[in-house]
Amino acid sequence: MNSYVSRKDVPEHETWDLTDIYVSSEEWKQDYQRVDALSKELQHFDGKIVDGASLFSFLTKREELNYISKKVFAFARLSADLDTRSPSAQSLVEQASQLSVTVNTATSFFRPFLLSLEETTLKEYLTEVDGLQYFEEYLFEAYRFRPYVLNKDKEEVLSYIGEALSAPSKTFGMLNNADIQFGFVKDKEGNNIRLTRGLYAKRLEDNDRNKRKEAYKAYYQPYVQLNNSIASTLSAAIKNNVMLSNLRGYPSALERSLFADNIPLEVYENLIETTKKHIAPIHRYTAIRKQMLGLDELRQYDLNVPLIDGMNEYISYDDAYDTMLEALRPLGNDYIETLRMFRTARYIDVRETPGKRSGAYNMGLYGVHPFVLLNHRDDLNSMFTLVHEMGHAMHSHYSSNYQPQISASYTIFVAEVASTVNELLLIHYLLAQKTDRKSRKYLLNHFIDKFRGTFFTQVMFAEFEKKTHEMIQNGEPLNAEVFNNLYEKLFCEYQGNILTLDEEVKYGWSRIPHFYRPFYVYKYATGFASAIQIAGNLLKGKQETVEAYLHFLKSGSSDYPLELLNKTGVNLSKPGPIEAALKHFNELVNEFEKH
């Protein structure tokens, strides 16, 4: 059983225990009120930070506020994601979101104040109070943002309208997770059943092409119907991002996104340019797929079906977890034993249930523990998703346990490294276990498809984001037709002209939630390339490599992301890691073709 009619039917050990955050709603309300009270206290510091003691008092209270407010929001978000249809859970999220506006408004004065201080004055404050040195790196890092911080009044206005500016993302989230209903498909008995995302993923791997086509049409049906509405939400989100970037004086929305992590623009541009320069192997693989499937016309719904028949085996959640523990042994005993503990500690919500948020994610919560959401389907894809998300969870665990609160949260730029290293160790482990030609070819096929989705597709998304933001910056309109035409053009460039395009292809952009987190998706690709280099070194069994990688996982945000990766031997400021990853992909396609 991998899908349940009700959450009550799911075994308890496969569900979250949210009492680890709050044992009751009354506790949540108390912390909610505490955050509100702390916000008012912090607001009173406006104009009254005059020495090291008052600065230390403000920063200490704000850190306490951050700690509690994150718990308040996490509890609300996790509760709501278990059933997006629940009005009471959505009410918690709404309250928590409103509270975040209160927090941001109360503290919005601080950055303009800090940047009005001369550095010599700040250094004097740091000598006045023991303990203030804890905040020293954070305080001086803020000076880097000096050109892009507005005056106090303008910052306060932006904090007030923050929730309104997030409306496009929230609207899409409700559409995508709660309101959208996919079309119907036939079950084994010929009855009409409503398609779910989990079933869609299954059907796209079905050997029966009619079932793939049926699921494909049913899946895209609501996105086609809502095309103009979703175009409006995405266009508004992009406009908001460009507007905020312009208000703050950044050269572009992309450069604003890169600035916080101190990522040079060349990293983003090199990723796209290097990938397109070495795009031929993915086109060759698409041609191999068409040939092996024996099709006159290869269509989008043919891109996920395994090319090797009879190998899509059932893998239970327990078996997947056991396999993961074996595959990740190169990371050492502490890593494995910690991961073993996660299994029974109710850190993971495993099963798909009605109304539950789709997909999978990890939410690390400082002072508590990671929470991992899955929609496990008992197959190879689900095992890879499990391994991926547990990479995130272990990154959160190590960073929280080895870093103070101020530097415990790692940046998104490095987040995908830990998850992808795990996936790469898993595929190498599985390949080592298989000696027969058919099994190895099946796994190579799976890994190549994973590479295609995690790297090439994300680079395509990254170029889509870059171009749509540039259109707004250049005063060009964004609407459903523009989105459709651009997406279809990029799809052909990355997948190859050998595909015959269905009408639905051009609507692919409308189903991507990551587009509401601007310039996020490229980090999957850079993370994947970094992980290929790290995993390759880990598999050589050198202890110093393991220690360097674990140190990376324990580093949180204690340094800039590129510097953290440099300590593992990865230099993303040059095209080398991207070129090496693409070379590895070409080798995989060559090996697959030979078998």
N, C-alpha and C positions, 0 to 999 in steps of 0.2 A: 504494500500500500504506500503510495507516494503523494496522494492528494486526498484531502479530507473534507467532508461536508461541513464540519464544525470544528472550531478550535478545541472543544471539549474532548474530541476523539483523539487528539494528538497526544502521544505519550509525554508525560510531564518532563522527562529529562531531555526532550527535544524542543523545549520551549524556553523562552527567556524567564528569568526570575527578576522582575523589576523591583522587588522588595529590597534588592541590593542597593537601590538608589533611595527609595522611600517605602517604608512598610505600610503606609496608608496615604490616602488623599489628603488627610488632615496635616500630615508631615509636609507634603508638597505645598499646601496652602501657607503653612508657617514660614517655609523658606521663600515662597513667593512674596509674602509680606515683608520678610527680612530684606529681600532685594530692594523692594520699594523704599523701605526705610533707609537702607544704606545709600541708595541713589540720592535721597534728599540730603543726607549727611554730606555726601561728596559735592553736591551742588553748592553747599555753603562754603566750600574751599575757594570758590571763584573770587579772585581778587585778594585772597588772604594767605596765599603761599608766599612767605616773605623770607624764609630761612630754611636751613636743612631739616630742622625738626618738623615744620609744617609740611614740607615736601615729602618727608618720610611717612608722616601720618596719612597723607592723602594716598600715596602709592600702596601702603599696607592695606588700607581700607578698600582700595580699588581691587587689589588682588583677592581679598576675601569676597568681594562682590562678584568678581569674575568666576571664582570657584563655585559659589552657590548658584549663580545665574545659569551656568552651564549645566548643572545638575537639574535645575528647574526645566530648562529647555529640553534636555535629553529625555527626561521622563515623559514629557508631553509628546515629543516627536516619536519615541519608541512605542508609546501606547497607541498613538494614532496610526502608525504604520502597520500595526497588527490587524487593524480593521479601519480602512480609510472611509468606510461608510458611517462610522460611529459619530453621532453629533457630539456626545460628551467628550470623546477623545479629540475631535477637531476643535472643540471649545478650549481645551487645555492648550493646544498649539496656538490658537488665536490669542489667548491670554499671555502666553509666553512671548509671542511675537510683539505684542503691545508693550510688554515689560521691557523687551530689548530696546524699544524706542525710548522708553523712560531712562534706561541706563545710558544709552548713547547721548541723549540730550543732556543728562546731568554731568557727563564727563567731557562734553564736546569742547569746553573751554580750555582743556588742559594742553592739547597739542599746540594751539596758537600761543598760549602762555609760555610753554616750554621753549618754543622756537624764538620767542622774544627775548629770552635770556641770553646774555653773552656766555660763551663757553667758560670763560674765566670765573664767572659767578657760579655756574653749575659746579665747577671743580671745587670752589670754596664750600659749597653746600655739602659736597661729598666728604669733606674732611671734618664736618661739624658733628655728624651723627654716625655712631657705629650701627651697621646694618644697612645703611643707605647704599653701600657699595654693591649690594645684591642687585640693585636696579641699574647699576652704572652702564652696562653694555646696552641695555634697552634705551636708556636716556640719550646716550650719544648716537645710537643708531637713528633716532628720530631726526637728528639734524640733517640726515641725508634727504629727508622729505621736505626740507624747508622751502624749496622753490614751488612746491605743489600744495602747500597748506594755506587755506584762506584765513581771513580775519575771524575773530571770535563770533561775530554776529552771523556771518555767512556759514560758518561751520555749524552753528546752532540750527540755522534754517535747514541745512542739509540733513541734520540728524532728525528733524521733525518730519521731513518728507521721505525718509528712508523706507518706511513701510509702503508708502504709495508707489515708490519706484520699483519695489519688488513685486508689485501686483501682476505684471505679465508672467513672471515665473510661477507665482502661486496659482494663477488661472490655468496655465498649462498643466501644472501638477494635478489640480483637481480634475481637469478634463482627462488627462492621461491615466490617472490611477483610480478615479472613482466613477466618472461619468461615461467614459467611452465603453461601448459594448461592441464587440467584434461580431461578425456575421456567423452563420451556422455552417457546420460541416456534418458529414454523416459518420455515425459510429459503425462498429462491426455489424450491427443488426440492421443498419440502414435508417436509423432514427436520426432526426436533426438534433444536434447538440451545439450549444454556444461555444465558440472557440475561446480558449484562454491563452495567455502568453506562454504558459508552460506547454500546453498542447501544441501550440504553433511551432515551438522549437522542436518538438518531437516529430510533427508532421513534415517539417522541412527536411528531415533525415529519412523519411519513409521511402522505400524503393519504388512504391507506386507513384508514378508521376502525376496521375490524376488527383491523388490525395494531396500532393505537394501544391499543385495548382489551386485546388479548392481552398486549402488553408491560406495560401498566399492572398487570394482574392478576398477571403473573409477577413483576414487580418488588416489589409489596407483599406477595406470598405469605409470605416469611420474616419480615417485620415483623409481620404478623398472627399468625403461628405463635408468635413469640417475644414477643408483646406484654406479657405479664406479667413476663417476665424483664427486658426492657428498661425497663419501668416501675419495676422494683425498683432497677436501676442508676441511673436518672435521679432517682428519689426519694431515694436515698442521697446522690447528688451534691449535690442541693439542700439536704438536711438538714445535710450536712457544711458547706456554705457558710454556712448560717444559724447553725449552732453556732459556727463560728469567728468570725463577725461579733458574735454575742452575747458570746462569751468576751472579745473585745477591747473591747467596750463601744460598738460603733457603733450608731447609731439603727436601722439596718436593713442587710440584706445589700446592697441596691442602693446605699445611701449609702457603704458600705465600698468597693464597686467604683468609685464615682465619686471617692472622696477622693484617691487617689494622683495622679490627673490634675488635681485641683482643679476638677472639673466641678460646677457647682451642680445640685442635684436638678431645678431648673426646666428644664434643657436636656433631660433625659430625658422629663419630664412634658409639656413643650411639644411635643416631637416627636410623641408619641402623640395628644395632644389636638388639635393643629393638623391632623394628618393625618386624623383621624376627622371633623373639622369640614369638611374639603374632600374627602371621600371620593367624592362624587357622580361625578366624571369617570371613575374606575376602574369604577364600576358601569355607566356609560354605555358605556364601551369593551367591557365584557363583553357587553352587549346587542348592540352592533355586531358583535362576534365571532359570536354566535349567529345573527344575521341573515345575515351573509356566508357562514357555513358551511351555511346552509339547514337547520338542525337543529330538530326539535321539542323536543328536550331537550339542553341543553349540559351536558357532564360534565367532570370535572377533566382527563381525558386529551384533551380538545379545546382546552385552553388554550395549548398550545405549537405547534400546527401553524400554519405560515405561512398567512395569509389570502389571499396572492397566489400563484397556481399557477405552477409552472415556473421559479421563480427561485432555488431552493435549489442554487446552483451549487457545483461542486467547486472548492475553493481549496487548492492545495498549501501545505505549510508554507513553502517558499521564497517563493512568491507572497505569502503572508500577511506574511512578514517584510519583503519589499520594500514592500508597501503600508503597513505600519506606519511604516517609515522616512520615507515621503513624508508620511503623515498627521501625524506629530509634528514636522514642520519648524518650526511656530511656536515650538517650545521652543529653537531655536538650534542652531548647528553642533556645539558641544561635546557637547550631549545626543545628537545624531544619530550622531556619530562614535563615541562611547562605546558606544552601543547597537549599532552596526554591528560593533564588536569583540566584543561578547558572543556574537554569532552563531557565530563560529568558535572561540571560546576554550573551548568545552565547559562553559559555565556552565549549560546547559539540558538536561534529560533530557526528550525530546520525546514518545516513543511509548508507547502502552498495551501492556503485556506481562503475561503471566500472573503473578498475585500482587502486581503493583505497586500501591502505594497509589492509591486513587481520587482524582479531583479534580485540583486544581492549587494550588501555593503557591510562595512565595519564602522562602528562608532566608538572611538576610544574616549573614555571618560576619566579624566585625572582624579585620583583618589578613590576610584571605584574599580573598574576593570573594563576591558573591551566588550562590546555587544555586537554580535555578527548576525545579520539577517540573511537567510537563504530561502530559496524555493526549490528544495532538492527534489530531483526527478529520478534518482537511482540509475544513472547512466554515466558514461564516460565524461560527457560535458559537465555534469553535476559534480563529479569528482574533481575536475579541474577548477570549477568555481569554488568548491570547498577549499582546495589548496591555495587558491588565489586569495580568498578573503582571510584565511588564517595567517597568510603572510602579513596582511595589514594588521591583523589582531596582535601578532607577535611584535610587530614594529611598535604598536601602541603600548603594549605591555612593557617592552624594554625601555622605551623612551620615558614612560611614566615612572618607572622604578629606578632609573638611573639619572634622571634630570629633575631639577627643581621645577615647580609649576611654571615659572616664567619662560622656560625653554623646553618644556616637555612636548609641546605640540609640533610635530614635524610638518613641513610644508608639503603641499600637494605635489610639488615638482619631484620630490624624492619618494613619494608614497607608493608609486607603481613599481618601484624597483624591488621592494621586499616581496610583493605579491607575485611578480613575474619570475624572480629567482626561484621561488617555490615551484611554479609551473614548469620551469625548465628542468629543475632537478627531478620532478615527477616524470616528465617525458623520457629523460635519459634513463631513469630507473626502470620504467616500463619496457623500453627498448632493450635494456640489458637482460630482462627476464624472458624475452621472447627470442626464440631461435628460428622458428619456422618463417618462411618467406611471407606467407599471407598475413600473419599477425604483425610482422614488422612493417609491411607495406601499409597496413591499416593504420598503425600508429603514426607512421610518417605522414600519411594523408591527413590524419587528425591534427598533427603538429603544424603542417603547412597551412591548413585552414585556420588554425589558431593564430599563426603568424600573420596571415592575411587580415584577419579581423582586428587583431590587437595593434598591428603596425600600419599596414597599408591603408586600411579603412580609416584609422584615426588621423593619418596624415591627410587623407582626402577631406575629412571633416575640418581639420585645421586650416586647409586652404579655403574651404567654404567660409569659415568664420572670418578669415583674413579679408577675403574679397567682399563679403557683405558689409563688414565694418568700413572698408575703404569706400564702398558705394555711398554710405550715409555721410562719411566725412567729406566726400566730393559733391554732396548735394543731390545724389541720384536717388530715385524712389525705390523702395523695397515693398514688393507685394507678392501675392501667390505666384503670379506668372514669372516674376524675376527669380524667385527662389527655385521654382520648378525647372526653369531653363538652365540656371547655373548648376544645380545639383545633377541634372541629367548629363550635362557636358562633362563635369568632373568625374562622374561615375564611369563614363566611357573612357576617359583618359587613364583612370587607374585600373579598371577591370579589363579593358581591352575592347576593341571594336568587334571582336568575334561574337559578342553577345547580341541576341535579338531582344530588343527592349519592349517590355510590356508597358502599358500606359501608367501602371502604378510606380514604376521605377522613379520617375521624377518627383514623386511625393515623399521620397525617403527622408528628406530633411525634417519633415513635420512630426516625426516620431522620436526625435533625439532630444532627451531631456538635458543632456550636457550642454546644448547650445545656450541654455539659460544660465550657465556658469561660464562667462566669456573666457575664451582661450585656455580652456582646461584640457581638452582632448589631446593636444599635442604632447602632453606629459605622459600619456600612455605610450606613445611611440619612443620618446627619449628614454623613458623608464625601461621599455622593452630592450632597446639597444644596449643600455647600461647593464641590464640584467644578463644579457647574453655573455658579455665579457666577464662579469662577476661569477656567474654559474660555471662558465668554462674553467675559471681558475679554482673554484671550490672543488670541482670534480677531479682536479689533479691531486687533491688530498693534502695540500700544504697547510700546516697548522697556522702559519702567519696570515694566510689568506682568510681562514675562518675567523681568526681574532680581529683582523681588520674589518671584516664584514659585520661581525657582532658589535664591534665598536661603532660602526655606522648606524646600526639599528638602535643603539643606546644613546645616540647623539642628539635626538630630537631636532630642535632648531638652534643648536648651540653655535652653528656657523652657517654661512651661506650654502645653499644646496650644491652648487658646483664645487665648492671647496670640500664638502663632505664626500662627494663622489670621487674627487681627486685622491682622497685618502684610501679609496679602494682600488685605485689605479685607472679610473675612468676619467677621461678628459673630453667633456662634451663641448668645450669651446672650439674644438677642431672637428672637421667632418669625419675623422677616423672611426669613432664608434658606430656611426650610422653606416659608413661604407662597410665596416666589418660585419655588421648585422645583415646588410643586404647581400654580402658575399656568402654569408652562412645560409641565407634563404636560397640562393642559387645552388649551393651545394646540396641542400635538402631536396630541391626539385630534381637535380641530377640523379641523386641516389634513388628517389622515388621512381624516376623514369627507367632506371636500370633494373630494378627488382622485378 
